[in-house]
Amino acid sequence: MSYFWTLLIYGVLVGALYGLVAIAFALIYKVSRVINFAQGEMMMLVAYIAYSIALVTDGNLYIQIATIIAASVVIGAIIERVIVRPMLGRSTFSIVMLTIALAVFVRAFVGLFWDTDSHRYPIAVGGEMVSIFGVTFLVSQLVLLAIFFATCIGLWAFLKYTIAGIAMRATASDPAVTMLMGISVKRLYSIAWVISAVISGMAGVLYANIYHVGPSIGSIGTRAFPAAILGGLDSVLGAGIGGIIIGVVENLAGGYIGSGYKEIAGFVVVLIVLMFRPYGLFGERQIERV
């Protein structure tokens, strides 16, 4: 297979990882208008917890899955209830600074409780190599792609057909009217944070399976944020597509221009798009009447 198509396919795989984290960003923002800059650190924390459990259980797959879900739910619920909820109604700048402080705290906690070295994740499944159309993949990379599409389809169905999902869309449109209809907005915020934490946790463990467990996992949040901006912060599925676009652009730039331009390329694309569509590719135009 040609060099271009190889770069493109691997870019899609990297973009799927960005897309999962970007979806987590967008889901929280869509419901509560909060940007969580600790998203990458949340996925890192879940990855470390899953890594420790995997060492104890010899990489038992079912225990790892249960650990990922349980740890993500607890982390998301605690952060929303204890840290974020008391700040609702405050200025956007205050909440942003709070999430940045949370990111710093989680990084320090991981370094203190575990260490700052990189470790190989004890893979239970997914370490085998497969070749498709002349391109070699890890099975775990294909699992990542499958989980990305399953997450996109699942969230689309959740937001469109479930009562909680419809209520979240209503809250995103007008929180005051939603509360007047007797819907608990705070509960919806909590659900959004928990779902976001589960998605981030899955992304963190998938990254650890493919690459390694280490503090660098947290940087994925920084690289996925432009993807959320590109797709549209108020568009959950758009953010996922933005992740694919950023991953492909980065990989092509690294392959044809130089590895040092990979991170820059994504931001350049975001800047160009925002010049023409300030609300992102799939975001909704905000119209204010005065």
C-alpha positions as CSV (number, residue, x, y, z in Angstrom):
1,M,0.0,0.0,0.0
2,S,1.2,3.5,-0.8
3,Y,2.9,5.7,1.8
4,F,0.0,8.2,1.7
5,W,-2.7,5.6,2.5
6,T,-0.5,4.1,5.3
7,L,-0.2,7.6,6.9
8,L,-3.9,8.2,6.4
9,I,-5.0,4.9,8.1
10,Y,-2.7,5.4,11.0
11,G,-3.9,9.0,11.3
12,V,-7.5,7.7,11.6
13,L,-6.4,5.4,14.4
14,V,-4.7,8.2,16.3
15,G,-7.7,10.5,15.5
16,A,-10.1,7.9,17.0
17,L,-8.2,8.4,20.4
18,Y,-8.4,12.1,20.0
19,G,-12.1,11.8,19.1
20,L,-13.0,9.9,22.2
21,V,-11.5,12.6,24.4
22,A,-12.9,15.4,22.3
23,I,-16.4,13.8,22.7
24,A,-15.9,13.8,26.5
25,F,-15.0,17.6,26.3
26,A,-18.0,18.3,24.1
27,L,-20.5,16.4,26.2
28,I,-19.7,18.3,29.4
29,Y,-19.7,21.6,27.6
30,K,-22.9,20.9,25.8
31,V,-24.8,20.2,29.0
32,S,-23.2,22.6,31.5
33,R,-21.1,25.0,29.4
34,V,-18.0,24.0,31.4
35,I,-14.7,23.3,29.7
36,N,-12.8,20.6,31.7
37,F,-9.1,21.1,31.2
38,A,-8.5,18.2,33.5
39,Q,-9.9,15.7,30.9
40,G,-6.5,14.3,30.0
41,E,-5.5,13.9,33.6
42,M,-8.8,12.1,34.3
43,M,-8.0,9.5,31.6
44,M,-4.4,9.2,33.0
45,L,-5.7,8.6,36.5
46,V,-8.1,5.8,35.3
47,A,-5.2,4.3,33.2
48,Y,-3.0,4.1,36.3
49,I,-5.7,2.6,38.4
50,A,-6.5,0.0,35.7
51,Y,-2.7,-0.7,35.4
52,S,-2.4,-1.4,39.1
53,I,-5.4,-3.7,39.1
54,A,-4.1,-5.5,36.0
55,L,-0.8,-6.2,37.8
56,V,-2.6,-7.8,40.7
57,T,-5.1,-9.8,38.6
58,D,-2.6,-10.9,35.9
59,G,-4.4,-8.9,33.3
60,N,-7.9,-10.4,33.7
61,L,-10.0,-8.7,31.1
62,Y,-13.3,-8.7,32.9
63,I,-11.8,-7.3,36.1
64,Q,-10.1,-4.6,34.1
65,I,-13.4,-3.6,32.4
66,A,-15.2,-3.5,35.7
67,T,-12.3,-1.5,37.2
68,I,-12.4,1.0,34.3
69,I,-16.1,1.6,34.6
70,A,-16.2,1.8,38.4
71,A,-13.1,4.1,38.7
72,S,-14.4,6.4,36.0
73,V,-17.9,6.7,37.5
74,V,-16.5,7.4,41.0
75,I,-13.9,10.0,39.7
76,G,-16.5,11.7,37.5
77,A,-19.1,11.9,40.2
78,I,-16.7,13.2,42.9
79,I,-15.2,15.9,40.6
80,E,-18.7,17.1,39.5
81,R,-20.3,17.0,43.0
82,V,-17.4,18.2,45.2
83,I,-15.4,20.5,42.9
84,V,-17.4,21.7,40.0
85,R,-21.0,22.0,41.3
86,P,-20.2,24.6,44.0
87,M,-18.7,26.7,41.3
88,L,-21.7,26.8,39.0
89,G,-22.9,30.3,38.5
90,R,-19.5,31.7,38.9
91,S,-17.5,33.3,36.0
92,T,-16.3,31.1,33.2
93,F,-12.7,32.1,34.0
94,S,-13.0,30.9,37.6
95,I,-14.3,27.5,36.5
96,V,-11.6,27.1,33.8
97,M,-8.9,28.0,36.4
98,L,-10.4,25.4,38.7
99,T,-10.1,22.6,36.2
100,I,-6.5,23.6,35.4
101,A,-5.7,23.5,39.1
102,L,-7.4,20.1,39.2
103,A,-5.2,18.9,36.3
104,V,-2.1,20.0,38.2
105,F,-3.3,18.2,41.4
106,V,-4.0,14.9,39.6
107,R,-0.6,15.0,37.9
108,A,1.1,15.6,41.3
109,F,-1.0,12.9,42.9
110,V,-0.1,10.3,40.3
111,G,3.6,11.1,40.6
112,L,3.4,10.8,44.4
113,F,1.2,7.7,44.6
114,W,2.8,5.8,41.6
115,D,5.8,7.4,39.9
116,T,6.7,9.4,36.8
117,D,8.2,6.6,34.8
118,S,6.7,4.9,31.8
119,H,5.5,1.3,32.2
120,R,4.3,-1.4,29.8
121,Y,0.7,-2.2,30.3
122,P,0.1,-5.9,31.0
123,I,-2.1,-6.6,27.9
124,A,-4.7,-9.4,28.3
125,V,-5.8,-9.2,24.7
126,G,-5.1,-6.9,21.8
127,G,-1.3,-7.4,21.6
128,E,-1.5,-9.6,18.5
129,M,-0.6,-8.2,15.1
130,V,-2.9,-8.4,12.1
131,S,-2.3,-7.3,8.5
132,I,-5.1,-5.7,6.5
133,F,-4.5,-4.5,2.9
134,G,-0.8,-4.6,3.5
135,V,-0.9,-2.4,6.7
136,T,0.0,-4.0,10.0
137,F,-2.1,-3.2,13.1
138,L,-2.3,-4.2,16.7
139,V,-5.6,-5.8,17.5
140,S,-5.9,-3.2,20.3
141,Q,-5.8,-0.4,17.6
142,L,-8.7,-2.0,15.8
143,V,-10.5,-2.3,19.2
144,L,-9.9,1.4,19.7
145,L,-11.5,2.2,16.3
146,A,-14.5,0.0,17.1
147,I,-15.0,1.6,20.5
148,F,-14.8,5.0,18.9
149,F,-17.6,4.2,16.4
150,A,-19.7,2.4,19.1
151,T,-19.3,5.5,21.3
152,C,-20.5,7.8,18.6
153,I,-23.5,5.7,17.7
154,G,-24.3,5.1,21.3
155,L,-24.2,8.7,22.3
156,W,-26.2,9.7,19.2
157,A,-28.9,7.2,20.2
158,F,-28.8,8.3,23.9
159,L,-29.2,12.0,23.2
160,K,-31.9,11.4,20.6
161,Y,-34.1,8.7,22.0
162,T,-33.7,8.5,25.8
163,I,-35.4,10.7,28.3
164,A,-32.2,11.7,30.0
165,G,-30.6,12.5,26.6
166,I,-33.5,14.6,25.4
167,A,-33.4,16.4,28.8
168,M,-29.7,17.1,28.3
169,R,-30.4,18.6,24.9
170,A,-33.1,20.8,26.4
171,T,-30.7,21.9,29.2
172,A,-28.1,22.8,26.6
173,S,-30.8,25.0,24.8
174,D,-32.3,26.7,27.9
175,P,-31.4,25.5,31.5
176,A,-34.0,27.9,33.1
177,V,-36.9,26.5,31.1
178,T,-35.7,23.0,31.7
179,M,-35.8,23.6,35.5
180,L,-39.3,25.1,35.3
181,M,-40.4,21.9,33.7
182,G,-39.4,20.0,36.9
183,I,-36.2,18.5,35.5
184,S,-33.2,18.3,37.8
185,V,-30.5,20.1,35.9
186,K,-27.9,19.2,38.5
187,R,-28.6,15.6,38.1
188,L,-28.1,15.9,34.3
189,Y,-24.8,17.7,35.0
190,S,-23.7,14.7,37.1
191,I,-24.8,12.2,34.4
192,A,-22.8,14.1,31.8
193,W,-19.7,14.2,33.9
194,V,-19.9,10.5,34.7
195,I,-20.4,9.5,31.0
196,S,-17.6,11.8,30.1
197,A,-15.3,10.3,32.7
198,V,-16.1,6.7,31.5
199,I,-15.3,7.7,27.9
200,S,-12.0,9.4,29.0
201,G,-11.2,6.3,31.1
202,M,-11.7,4.0,28.2
203,A,-9.5,6.2,26.0
204,G,-6.8,6.3,28.7
205,V,-6.7,2.5,29.1
206,L,-6.7,2.0,25.3
207,Y,-3.8,4.4,25.0
208,A,-2.0,2.5,27.7
209,N,-2.6,-0.8,25.9
210,I,-1.2,0.5,22.6
211,Y,1.7,2.6,23.9
212,H,2.5,2.7,27.6
213,V,1.3,3.9,31.0
214,G,2.9,7.2,32.0
215,P,2.3,10.9,32.8
216,S,2.4,11.6,29.1
217,I,-1.2,10.2,28.8
218,G,-2.4,13.5,30.3
219,S,-1.1,15.4,27.2
220,I,-3.7,13.7,25.1
221,G,-6.3,16.0,26.6
222,T,-4.3,19.0,25.3
223,R,-4.1,17.5,21.8
224,A,-7.7,16.5,21.8
225,F,-9.1,19.9,22.8
226,P,-8.4,21.5,19.4
227,A,-10.4,18.6,17.9
228,A,-13.3,19.5,20.0
229,I,-13.0,23.1,19.0
230,L,-12.7,22.1,15.3
231,G,-15.8,19.9,15.3
232,G,-17.8,22.3,17.5
233,L,-17.8,22.3,21.3
234,D,-21.6,22.0,21.4
235,S,-21.6,19.1,18.9
236,V,-20.8,15.8,20.5
237,L,-20.5,13.8,17.3
238,G,-18.8,16.8,15.5
239,A,-16.1,16.7,18.2
240,G,-15.5,13.1,17.4
241,I,-15.2,13.8,13.7
242,G,-12.8,16.7,14.6
243,G,-10.6,14.2,16.3
244,I,-10.3,12.1,13.2
245,I,-9.5,15.2,11.1
246,I,-6.8,16.3,13.6
247,G,-5.3,12.8,13.7
248,V,-5.1,12.5,9.9
249,V,-3.6,16.1,9.5
250,E,-1.0,15.5,12.2
251,N,0.1,12.2,10.7
252,L,0.3,13.5,7.2
253,A,2.2,16.5,8.3
254,G,4.6,14.3,10.3
255,G,5.1,12.0,7.4
256,Y,5.6,14.6,4.6
257,I,7.0,17.6,6.4
258,G,8.6,16.4,9.6
259,S,7.7,14.9,13.0
260,G,8.3,18.3,14.6
261,Y,5.3,19.7,12.7
262,K,2.7,17.1,13.9
263,E,1.4,19.1,16.8
264,I,1.6,22.4,15.0
265,A,-0.4,21.1,12.0
266,G,-3.5,20.4,14.1
267,F,-3.6,23.9,15.5
268,V,-3.1,25.5,12.1
269,V,-6.1,23.7,10.8
270,V,-8.2,24.8,13.8
271,L,-7.1,28.5,13.2
272,I,-8.0,28.3,9.5
273,V,-11.4,26.8,10.2
274,L,-12.3,29.2,13.0
275,M,-11.5,32.2,10.7
276,F,-14.5,31.1,8.6
277,R,-16.6,29.2,11.1
278,P,-16.0,30.5,14.7
279,Y,-18.4,27.9,16.1
280,G,-16.6,24.9,14.5
281,L,-17.5,22.7,11.6
282,F,-20.6,21.2,13.2
283,G,-21.3,23.6,16.0
284,E,-24.4,25.7,16.1
285,R,-24.3,29.4,15.4
286,Q,-25.2,31.4,18.5
287,I,-27.6,34.1,17.6
288,E,-28.3,36.8,20.2
289,R,-31.1,39.3,19.9
290,V,-30.9,42.7,21.6
